[in-house]
Amino acid sequence: MKLRHLLLSIALLAAVPATPGSAATVLSNLPSAVSTNQGIKGPGGAFIPIPISYGFEFTVAGGDYLLDYITLDFGSTLGSKPLVVEVYSSPTGPDTASLIAALDGPASPTNGQFTWTPFSALPLTDGGTYFVKLSVPVGPAQYILSRSSTPLAGPWTFNAAYTKPGSSAWLLSGGDEPLMKMGATAVPEPGAVSALLAGLSLLLITRRRM
């Protein structure tokens, strides 16, 4: 009976995604120096006449994943209206991207590194292209996102960064890439899960016959 409980526990643990601390790093240029920065502005106010959103696009590789976290580096802040971080499906570019999840993190990040996580499991498919949008939807506020000349590296591909002034289309924001780190947990292939369960069943049968 004890062996059966142990094997069941192993099977359950194999099906549970890893915590952010144990997730694989899929894109990162941390630690590296800040080269430039990008203002992300909300609408209204004398010192912020035009709102500016910022975003970056990436492609998943090496299998299906669950997104665990995105860590971003910020400089100074003006105002305290919430910064919103969202993930979109973006197979044909940011202008036609579809929202799939808002991420949970600090409403008003200050100077330093801050982390955003999905409210619930956020699956990302192998070969899929996604877009992360940072914006201040309401009220005058500005967040300074750090950028680095050190390219983002990892098993996934960083495609491009974009800015969106006011209601215009997204524009390529060339040069430095966002200073950040992204972690995700690989989803086991269905065949691997089936093989694991079959092996556990065989062990249980062998145990009963002993």
C-alpha positions in Angstrom: 0.0 0.0 0.0 2.8 2.4 0.8 4.4 1.7 -2.6 1.1 2.5 -4.3 0.8 5.8 -2.5 4.4 6.7 -3.4 3.9 5.9 -7.1 0.7 7.9 -7.2 2.5 10.9 -5.6 5.2 10.6 -8.3 2.6 10.6 -11.1 0.8 13.7 -9.6 4.1 15.6 -9.2 5.0 14.8 -12.8 1.8 16.5 -14.0 2.2 19.7 -11.9 4.0 22.6 -13.6 7.1 23.8 -11.9 7.1 26.9 -9.8 8.6 30.2 -11.2 11.8 29.5 -9.2 12.4 26.2 -11.1 11.1 27.2 -14.5 13.5 27.1 -17.4 14.9 30.4 -18.7 13.6 30.8 -22.2 14.7 34.4 -23.0 17.1 36.6 -20.9 19.7 39.3 -21.1 20.0 39.7 -17.3 22.4 40.6 -15.9 23.6 43.2 -18.3 24.0 47.0 -18.3 21.3 49.4 -19.1 22.1 51.1 -22.5 18.9 53.1 -23.2 15.4 53.3 -21.9 11.8 53.5 -23.2 9.0 55.6 -21.8 5.6 54.0 -21.4 3.0 56.8 -20.9 -0.6 57.1 -20.0 -3.1 59.6 -21.5 -3.7 63.1 -20.2 -1.7 65.6 -18.1 0.4 68.5 -19.1 3.7 66.5 -19.0 2.3 63.5 -21.0 0.4 64.9 -24.0 0.5 61.6 -26.0 0.1 58.1 -24.5 2.8 55.6 -25.6 2.5 51.8 -25.4 5.4 49.5 -25.8 5.6 45.8 -26.7 7.8 43.0 -27.9 7.2 39.9 -30.0 8.7 36.4 -29.5 8.3 32.9 -30.9 8.2 29.7 -28.8 10.5 26.9 -29.8 11.4 23.4 -28.5 7.8 22.2 -27.7 4.8 23.5 -25.8 5.2 25.5 -22.6 3.4 27.1 -19.7 4.5 30.7 -19.1 5.7 31.1 -15.6 6.9 34.7 -15.3 8.3 37.8 -17.0 10.8 40.0 -15.1 11.4 43.5 -16.4 13.8 46.2 -15.3 12.6 49.8 -14.7 14.1 53.2 -14.0 12.2 56.2 -12.7 8.5 56.7 -12.5 6.2 59.7 -12.9 2.7 59.4 -11.4 1.1 56.2 -10.0 -1.5 55.0 -12.4 -1.3 51.2 -12.9 1.0 49.8 -15.6 -0.8 46.9 -17.4 1.2 43.9 -18.8 -0.7 41.7 -21.2 0.1 38.7 -23.5 -1.4 38.4 -27.0 -1.4 35.8 -29.7 0.4 37.5 -32.6 0.7 35.2 -35.6 0.5 38.1 -38.1 1.9 41.0 -36.1 0.9 43.2 -33.2 -1.7 45.2 -35.1 -3.9 42.1 -35.4 -2.9 40.4 -32.1 -5.6 38.8 -29.9 -5.5 39.2 -26.1 -5.1 35.9 -24.3 -4.1 36.9 -20.7 -3.4 39.8 -18.4 -0.4 39.2 -16.1 -0.4 39.8 -12.3 2.3 42.0 -10.9 3.0 45.3 -9.2 0.6 48.0 -10.2 3.1 50.8 -10.0 6.7 49.5 -10.4 9.4 51.9 -9.3 13.2 51.7 -9.8 14.4 48.0 -10.1 13.4 44.6 -11.4 9.8 43.4 -11.0 8.1 40.2 -12.0 4.7 39.5 -13.6 3.0 36.1 -13.6 -0.1 34.6 -15.2 -3.3 34.6 -13.0 -3.8 31.0 -14.2 -1.9 28.5 -16.4 -1.0 30.2 -19.7 -0.2 27.6 -22.4 2.1 28.7 -25.3 2.4 26.4 -28.3 5.5 25.3 -30.1 6.1 27.6 -33.1 3.5 30.1 -31.9 4.3 33.8 -32.0 3.2 36.0 -29.1 3.3 39.7 -28.2 3.7 41.3 -24.7 2.2 44.7 -24.4 3.0 47.3 -21.7 0.6 50.2 -21.4 -1.0 52.8 -19.0 -4.7 52.8 -20.0 -5.9 55.6 -17.8 -4.5 58.8 -16.3 -1.1 60.6 -16.6 1.8 58.4 -15.5 5.1 57.3 -17.1 7.2 54.2 -16.5 10.8 54.0 -17.8 11.6 50.6 -19.1 15.3 49.7 -19.2 16.8 48.5 -22.5 20.1 46.9 -23.2 22.4 46.4 -26.2 22.9 42.8 -24.9 20.6 40.7 -27.1 18.0 38.4 -25.5 19.1 34.8 -25.7 17.5 31.4 -25.0 15.8 28.6 -26.7 13.0 30.9 -27.8 13.4 33.7 -30.4 13.0 37.4 -29.7 11.6 38.9 -32.9 11.2 42.7 -32.4 10.2 45.5 -30.2 7.4 48.0 -31.0 6.0 51.3 -29.8 2.5 52.7 -30.3 2.0 56.5 -30.0 -1.6 57.4 -29.4 -4.1 55.6 -31.6 -1.6 54.9 -34.5 -0.4 51.5 -35.7 2.5 49.8 -33.9 5.9 51.0 -35.1 9.2 49.1 -35.0 11.3 50.2 -32.1 14.8 49.2 -33.3 18.1 49.1 -31.5 18.3 48.0 -27.9 16.1 45.2 -26.6 14.2 45.2 -23.3 16.2 44.3 -20.2 14.3 41.3 -18.9 14.1 37.6 -18.2 11.3 35.2 -19.1 10.7 31.7 -17.6 8.5 28.9 -18.7 7.8 25.2 -17.9 7.9 22.6 -20.7 4.7 20.6 -21.2 5.5 16.9 -21.5 4.6 15.3 -24.8 1.4 13.1 -24.6 3.5 10.0 -25.5 5.9 10.7 -22.6 3.0 11.0 -20.1 1.4 7.8 -21.4 4.7 6.0 -21.1 5.1 7.2 -17.5 1.6 6.1 -16.5 2.2 2.7 -18.2 5.4 2.2 -16.3 3.7 3.0 -13.0 0.9 0.6 -13.8 3.5 -2.1 -14.5 5.2 -1.5 -11.3 2.0 -1.8 -9.4 1.1 -5.1 -11.1 4.6 -6.4 -10.4 4.2 -5.4 -6.7 0.9 -7.2 -6.4 2.4 -10.5 -7.7 5.4 -10.4 -5.3 
